[in-house]
Amino acid sequence: MKTLRDIKPGDTVRVAKVTGTGAIRRRIMDMGITKGVSVTVRKTAPLGDPVEITVRGYELSLRKIDAEMIILES
């Protein structure tokens, strides 16, 4: 099972599921990352944290721990 953290810059993927519980899951979903949406990884910081993505037409930065909660379609 691939997560958003595993994706290389320049790749576009589709979200299968957002894991996690409570406020963290709700925050990720409120940012527009929901099941079925396309996400493009723009770039990663030199140490891998954060990851910059494009989702629903805007750019967003996610911590690695949050990116691990986003499961992708295979």
VENPE-V549507 format. One record per residue. N is the residue number from 1. RES is the residue in three letters. PHI is phi in degrees with one decimal (NA if undefined). NEAR is the number of other ideal C-beta (glycine too) atoms within 10 Angstrom. Layout:
N,RES,PHI,NEAR
N,RES,PHI,NEAR
//
This chain:
1,MET,NA,9
2,LYS,-88.6,13
3,THR,-116.7,15
4,LEU,-62.6,23
5,ARG,-65.7,19
6,ASP,-81.9,13
7,ILE,-84.7,20
8,LYS,-83.0,7
9,PRO,-57.3,12
10,GLY,97.8,9
11,ASP,-84.9,11
12,THR,-113.6,11
13,VAL,-133.9,20
14,ARG,-117.9,12
15,VAL,-77.4,19
16,ALA,-97.3,14
17,LYS,-164.9,12
18,VAL,-109.8,18
19,THR,-90.9,13
20,GLY,95.1,16
21,THR,-137.6,8
22,GLY,62.2,7
23,ALA,-64.9,9
24,ILE,-66.7,14
25,ARG,-61.9,14
26,ARG,-62.4,12
27,ARG,-64.0,12
28,ILE,-62.3,22
29,MET,-69.1,13
30,ASP,-65.7,10
31,MET,-79.6,15
32,GLY,101.6,13
33,ILE,-92.7,22
34,THR,-129.1,14
35,LYS,-57.4,12
36,GLY,91.1,8
37,VAL,-80.2,13
38,SER,-85.3,11
39,VAL,-130.2,24
40,THR,-111.0,15
41,VAL,-83.4,21
42,ARG,-82.9,14
43,LYS,-165.7,12
44,THR,-124.1,19
45,ALA,-69.1,11
46,PRO,-54.0,5
47,LEU,-95.3,7
48,GLY,89.9,10
49,ASP,-136.0,15
50,PRO,-92.5,16
51,VAL,-107.8,23
52,GLU,-99.0,15
53,ILE,-127.5,25
54,THR,-115.0,14
55,VAL,-140.4,18
56,ARG,52.6,12
57,GLY,87.2,6
58,TYR,-133.1,9
59,GLU,-94.5,11
60,LEU,-144.5,17
61,SER,-109.2,15
62,LEU,-123.8,23
63,ARG,-72.0,11
64,LYS,-58.5,16
65,ILE,-63.9,11
66,ASP,-74.7,22
67,ALA,-64.2,24
68,GLU,-69.8,15
69,MET,-83.6,19
70,ILE,-103.0,26
71,ILE,-88.0,16
72,LEU,-107.7,17
73,GLU,-71.5,11
74,SER,-92.7,8
//
